[in-house]
Amino acid sequence: MRLGRAFLRDIIASVATAGQGLLGRRADDRPDEDIRGLCLALLRTKGEASVVTLARRTLDAFARLDADGQEAFFEFLRGDLGAEPEALDAALERYRASPDPETAAALAAAAEPRRQELLRLMNTAPDGTRDILAMRVALLDALSRNPDLKLVDDDFVHMLRSWFNRGFLDLHRIDWRTPALVLEKIIEYEAVHQILDWEDLRRRLESDRRCFGFFHPSLPDEPLIFVEVALCKGLAGSVTDLLFGEVEPDIGADTAIFYSISNCQRGLTGVSFGNFLIKQVVRELATENPRLRRFATLSPIPGFRKWLIRMANEGRLPAGRDGGKAALDAIETPDWRADPPPGEHLRADLSRLCAHYLLRAKRGNHPLDAVARFHLRNGARLERINWMSDPSPTGMAQSAGMMVNYVYDEADVVANHEAYVNDGRIAHSKAIASLLGAARERGRRVARVP
């Protein structure tokens, strides 16, 4: 019987982990082991068994470092484990003398920083992928103090994008039969609407709800990203109703509402899964329930209130009856929602200001709001602003309780994406345009979709 190299490597890793006596002492017997020496030895080592053992010792040595030691290690990666200058010069000379595909490939190989090969070798250790993600978290913390480490972080992102390529990911539906270990992670990682307890989670997994996540074979019990979906009749405008409403399994749902999407692994910051996840979940839902005709989100507007306050402090609130100042003053009053009906006297002004924020407040050629950038880049249409959709403390603090629907219309997704990416045009409905006044919208670089 022939055994594949990956299978043999797994056997070697198991033996190396269980029987370190033949290959050297266990890593925890080396409290003062020099991580730099381990890295250099790992780069020189050829035998698979020795590579696995050294990789494990290197990762264990890193785990024992404090924050200063970790930053010093990353500086070592930056300063000592870049491309080898002599090899790069020689490859460059050969390419100049004979610029063909072979010398070009040799030049590219010589230009690769040695720290990338080090990461590949460390990843051969048992649980290596998990530990490298933890190492990336430490690198992000160090990067906030030391911007020079960006070169190192770029190499981490390059490697992680290869290892976590969409082709390696598995889509799993998460329901009440999912192992408790994974369900606990869903509760822990929910980043948009906090899951209060197990009963709250059970409601989100009922028959009129769906939850899907991406998993990687190296991290079978760790969701990378997950999305929560409600099956509804028509567009949903209240997240409170979605989270706490009665179960409605037989309402003839025609709309799937994506109301929460959470990235779970900070070590994968910069590795994007959201676009792939939404598209695949749409396909899964359409296959499961052909009656679904519309796919939309009920999304937060996390930067709105912060922008509103900044514009007011700078005297730059968009013009209105009073420039929106009364609305801002009102939401700064703790009991403003006590007016019957709650805050209704602010609805027109705040909705208009929110529409202005989403359509016209830009960073370069794209919206300030990160959630808007994500959905618009994916080809969605800005459809409707929902008043008092999220009256939770977080919803009030971020967006004065408002949320927005983005609609993914299969017929327009590609055109919307191209218009947004190439020209900064934002596909939006007549309802959104009417909040600002259709006449004032004429001539602006904004797409209008019925």
C-alpha positions in Angstrom: 0.0 0.0 0.0 1.3 3.5 -0.8 1.0 6.2 1.8 0.8 9.8 0.8 3.4 12.3 2.1 0.8 14.1 4.2 -0.3 10.9 5.8 3.3 10.0 6.6 3.9 13.5 8.0 1.0 13.1 10.3 2.4 9.8 11.6 5.8 11.4 12.1 4.1 14.3 14.0 2.3 11.9 16.3 5.5 9.9 17.0 7.4 13.1 17.5 4.8 14.5 19.9 4.3 11.3 21.9 7.9 10.0 21.9 10.2 13.0 22.2 12.8 10.8 24.0 14.2 9.6 20.7 14.2 13.1 19.1 15.1 15.3 22.0 13.6 16.5 25.2 10.1 18.0 25.4 9.8 21.8 24.7 8.6 22.5 28.2 11.9 21.1 29.5 13.7 24.0 27.8 12.4 27.1 29.6 15.3 29.2 28.4 15.6 27.9 24.9 16.7 30.6 22.4 13.9 31.0 19.9 16.2 32.7 17.3 18.5 29.6 17.3 15.5 27.4 16.9 14.3 29.4 13.9 17.7 29.2 12.2 18.0 25.5 12.9 14.5 24.9 11.6 15.4 26.7 8.3 18.5 24.5 7.9 16.8 21.2 8.8 15.9 18.7 6.0 14.5 15.6 7.7 10.7 15.6 8.2 10.8 14.2 11.7 13.3 16.8 12.8 11.4 19.6 11.1 8.2 18.6 13.0 10.0 18.4 16.3 11.8 21.8 15.8 8.6 23.4 14.6 6.8 22.4 17.8 9.7 23.5 20.0 9.8 26.9 18.2 6.1 27.5 18.7 6.3 26.5 22.3 9.2 28.8 22.8 7.2 31.7 21.4 4.3 30.9 23.7 6.5 31.4 26.7 7.6 35.0 25.6 6.1 38.0 27.3 5.0 41.0 25.2 8.5 42.5 25.0 10.0 39.2 24.0 7.4 38.7 21.3 8.1 42.2 19.8 11.8 41.4 19.9 11.1 38.1 18.0 9.1 40.0 15.4 12.0 42.4 15.0 14.2 39.4 14.5 11.9 38.2 11.7 12.0 41.6 10.1 15.7 42.3 10.3 17.3 38.9 10.0 14.9 36.7 8.0 14.3 38.8 4.9 15.5 37.7 1.5 19.2 36.8 1.3 20.9 39.7 -0.4 23.6 37.6 -2.1 21.2 35.1 -3.5 18.9 37.8 -4.7 21.7 39.7 -6.4 22.9 36.5 -8.2 19.3 35.7 -9.3 18.9 39.3 -10.5 22.1 39.1 -12.6 21.0 35.8 -14.2 17.6 37.2 -15.0 19.2 40.3 -16.6 21.5 38.2 -18.7 18.7 35.8 -19.8 15.2 37.1 -19.0 13.2 33.9 -19.5 10.5 32.1 -17.4 13.1 30.0 -15.6 15.3 32.9 -14.4 12.1 34.9 -13.6 10.9 32.1 -11.4 14.4 31.8 -9.7 14.4 35.5 -9.1 10.9 35.4 -7.5 12.1 32.5 -5.2 15.2 34.4 -4.2 13.1 37.5 -3.4 10.9 35.7 -1.0 11.7 36.5 2.6 13.0 33.6 4.6 10.4 34.3 7.3 7.7 33.0 4.9 9.5 29.6 4.7 9.8 29.7 8.5 6.0 30.1 8.8 5.5 27.2 6.4 7.8 25.0 8.4 6.2 26.0 11.8 2.8 25.1 10.3 4.0 21.4 10.0 3.8 21.1 13.9 0.8 19.5 15.5 -1.7 22.3 16.0 0.7 24.6 14.1 -2.0 26.5 12.3 -3.8 27.3 15.6 -0.5 28.5 17.2 0.4 30.6 14.2 -3.0 32.4 14.4 -2.2 33.1 18.1 1.2 34.4 17.0 -0.6 36.7 14.5 -2.7 38.1 17.3 0.5 39.0 19.2 1.9 40.5 16.0 -1.1 42.8 15.6 -0.7 44.0 19.2 3.0 44.6 18.6 2.2 46.3 15.3 0.0 48.9 17.1 3.2 49.9 19.0 5.8 49.4 16.2 4.6 50.2 12.7 7.9 49.0 11.3 6.6 45.4 11.8 4.2 45.9 8.9 6.6 44.0 6.6 6.3 41.0 8.8 2.5 41.3 9.1 2.3 41.5 5.3 4.1 38.1 5.1 1.7 36.6 7.7 -1.3 37.8 5.6 0.2 36.4 2.4 0.7 33.0 4.0 -2.7 32.9 5.7 -4.6 33.9 2.5 -3.0 30.8 0.9 -3.8 28.5 3.8 -7.3 29.8 4.2 -8.1 30.0 0.5 -11.9 29.5 -0.1 -11.2 26.1 -1.7 -10.0 24.8 1.6 -13.0 25.9 3.6 -16.1 23.9 4.5 -19.5 25.4 4.8 -21.5 23.9 7.7 -25.0 24.6 8.8 -25.1 25.2 12.6 -28.2 24.0 14.4 -29.2 22.6 17.7 -27.5 19.2 16.8 -24.1 20.9 16.3 -21.6 19.9 19.0 -21.9 21.9 22.2 -18.2 23.0 21.8 -19.0 24.8 18.5 -22.2 26.3 19.9 -20.3 27.7 22.8 -18.0 29.4 20.3 -21.0 30.9 18.4 -22.1 32.5 21.7 -18.6 33.7 22.4 -17.9 35.1 18.9 -21.2 36.8 18.1 -20.1 40.3 17.4 -23.2 42.2 16.2 -26.1 41.2 18.5 -25.0 39.6 21.7 -26.3 36.1 22.5 -27.6 36.4 26.0 -27.8 32.7 27.0 -28.5 29.2 25.6 -32.2 30.0 25.3 -31.4 33.0 23.2 -29.1 30.8 21.0 -31.9 28.2 20.7 -34.3 30.9 19.3 -31.7 31.8 16.7 -31.5 28.2 15.5 -35.3 27.6 15.3 -37.1 26.4 12.1 -37.5 29.9 10.8 -33.9 30.8 11.3 -30.6 29.6 9.7 -27.0 29.8 10.8 -24.0 28.9 8.6 -20.3 29.1 9.2 -17.0 28.5 7.4 -14.6 26.0 9.0 -11.0 24.9 8.1 -9.8 21.3 8.3 -7.0 22.4 10.6 -9.5 24.0 13.1 -12.5 21.7 13.0 -14.1 23.1 16.2 -13.3 26.7 15.5 -15.7 28.7 13.2 -13.8 31.3 11.1 -16.9 33.3 10.3 -20.7 32.7 10.6 -23.8 34.4 9.4 -27.3 34.4 11.0 -30.4 34.5 8.8 -34.1 35.0 9.4 -36.7 33.7 6.9 -39.4 36.3 6.7 -42.3 37.6 4.6 -41.1 40.9 3.2 -38.3 43.1 4.4 -37.6 43.0 8.1 -37.3 46.4 9.8 -36.8 45.6 13.5 -34.0 43.5 14.8 -35.9 43.2 18.1 -38.6 41.3 16.3 -36.0 39.1 14.6 -34.2 38.2 17.8 -37.2 37.8 20.2 -40.3 37.3 18.0 -42.4 34.2 18.0 -41.3 31.2 15.9 -43.0 31.5 12.5 -42.2 28.3 10.5 -45.2 28.4 8.1 -45.6 32.0 7.1 -44.7 31.5 3.4 -41.4 33.2 3.7 -40.2 35.0 0.5 -37.3 36.9 2.0 -34.0 35.8 3.7 -32.7 38.5 6.0 -29.0 38.3 6.9 -29.0 40.1 10.3 -25.6 39.2 11.7 -22.2 38.2 10.4 -19.3 37.7 12.7 -15.6 37.1 12.1 -14.3 34.8 14.8 -10.5 34.7 14.4 -8.6 37.9 15.1 -5.5 36.2 13.7 -7.2 36.2 10.3 -7.7 39.9 10.2 -7.2 40.9 6.6 -8.3 37.5 5.2 -11.8 38.1 3.8 -14.5 35.4 3.9 -17.7 37.4 4.1 -18.4 37.8 0.4 -17.9 34.1 -0.3 -20.0 33.2 2.7 -23.0 35.3 1.7 -22.9 34.1 -1.9 -22.7 30.4 -0.9 -25.4 30.8 1.8 -27.7 32.4 -0.8 -27.2 29.4 -3.1 -27.9 27.0 -0.2 -31.1 28.8 0.8 -32.4 29.2 -2.7 -31.9 25.4 -3.3 -33.6 24.5 0.0 -36.5 26.9 -0.4 -37.3 27.9 -4.0 -40.0 30.3 -2.7 -37.4 32.7 -1.5 -37.4 35.6 -4.0 -35.3 38.3 -2.1 -32.1 38.2 -0.2 -31.4 41.2 2.0 -29.7 42.3 5.2 -30.7 44.2 8.3 -27.5 45.9 9.0 -26.1 48.2 11.7 -24.7 51.7 10.9 -21.9 51.7 13.4 -20.3 55.0 12.5 -23.4 57.2 12.1 -23.7 58.7 15.6 -20.0 59.3 15.9 -20.0 61.1 12.5 -23.1 63.1 13.6 -21.4 64.4 16.7 -18.2 65.2 15.0 -20.0 67.2 12.2 -22.0 69.1 14.9 -18.9 69.9 16.8 -17.2 71.2 13.7 -20.3 73.1 12.6 -20.7 71.1 9.4 -24.0 69.3 9.9 -25.9 69.1 6.5 -28.4 71.9 6.1 -32.0 71.3 7.2 -34.6 73.2 9.1 -32.0 73.8 11.8 -29.1 72.0 10.3 -30.0 68.9 12.2 -28.8 70.4 15.5 -32.1 69.9 17.3 -32.1 66.2 16.5 -28.5 65.9 17.7 -29.3 67.8 20.9 -32.3 65.6 21.5 -30.5 62.3 21.2 -27.9 63.6 23.6 -30.7 63.9 26.2 -30.9 60.5 28.1 -34.7 60.3 28.2 -35.4 61.4 24.6 -37.1 58.1 23.7 -39.7 58.7 26.5 -41.7 61.0 24.3 -44.9 59.3 22.9 -44.4 57.9 20.3 -40.7 57.2 21.1 -38.6 59.9 19.4 -41.1 60.3 16.5 -40.5 64.1 16.4 -36.8 63.3 15.4 -37.6 60.7 12.8 -37.5 62.9 9.7 -34.3 64.8 10.6 -32.4 61.8 11.8 -33.4 59.7 8.8 -32.4 62.5 6.4 -29.0 62.8 8.2 -28.5 59.1 8.1 -29.2 59.0 4.3 -26.7 61.8 3.9 -24.1 59.8 5.9 -24.6 56.7 3.9 -24.6 58.3 0.5 -22.3 61.4 0.8 -20.0 60.9 3.8 -16.9 59.5 2.0 -13.4 58.2 2.7 -11.8 58.9 -0.7 -14.4 57.6 -3.2 -16.2 55.2 -0.9 -18.5 55.5 2.2 -17.2 56.2 5.6 -19.3 53.4 7.0 -17.4 50.1 7.0 -20.6 48.0 6.8 -21.8 50.0 3.8 -18.5 49.5 2.1 -18.7 45.7 2.6 -22.2 45.3 1.2 -21.9 47.9 -1.6 -18.6 46.3 -2.8 -20.4 43.0 -2.9 -23.0 44.5 -5.3 -25.9 45.1 -2.9 -28.3 48.0 -3.2 -29.0 50.5 -0.3 -32.7 49.9 0.1 -34.3 51.3 3.2 -33.4 53.1 6.5 -35.4 51.6 9.4 -36.3 53.9 12.3 -35.9 52.6 15.8 -34.8 49.2 14.5 -32.3 48.5 17.3 -33.2 50.3 20.5 -30.5 48.4 22.5 -27.8 50.4 24.3 -25.3 49.5 21.5 -27.8 50.4 18.8 -28.6 53.7 20.4 -24.9 54.5 21.0 -23.8 53.7 17.4 -26.7 54.8 15.2 -29.5 56.4 17.3 -31.4 53.1 17.0 -31.5 53.0 13.2 -30.5 50.1 10.9 -30.5 49.7 7.1 -31.6 47.1 4.6 -29.2 46.2 1.8 -30.7 44.1 -1.0 -28.8 41.6 -3.1 -30.7 41.4 -6.4 -29.1 38.7 -8.6 -29.9 40.7 -11.8 -28.1 43.8 -10.6 -25.3 42.6 -8.3 -22.5 42.6 -11.0 -23.5 46.0 -12.4 -23.8 47.5 -8.9 -20.4 46.1 -8.0 -18.7 47.4 -11.1 -20.2 50.9 -10.7 -19.2 51.0 -7.1 -15.6 49.7 -7.5 -14.8 51.7 -10.7 -16.7 55.0 -10.2 -17.8 55.1 -6.5 -21.5 55.0 -7.5 -23.8 53.8 -4.8 -26.9 51.8 -5.9 -29.8 52.9 -3.9 -33.6 53.0 -4.0 -36.1 55.8 -4.6 -37.0 55.7 -1.0 -33.4 56.6 0.0 -33.1 59.3 -2.7 -36.4 60.8 -1.5 -34.9 61.3 2.0 -32.4 63.8 0.6 -34.7 65.2 -2.1 -34.6 63.9 -5.7 -33.8 67.3 -7.2 -30.7 67.7 -5.1 -29.6 64.2 -6.2 -29.5 65.0 -9.9 -26.0 65.2 -11.4 -24.4 63.5 -8.4 -22.2 60.4 -9.0 -24.8 58.2 -7.3 -26.7 55.3 -9.0 -30.4 55.4 -8.6 -32.2 52.0 -8.7 -36.0 51.8 -8.5 
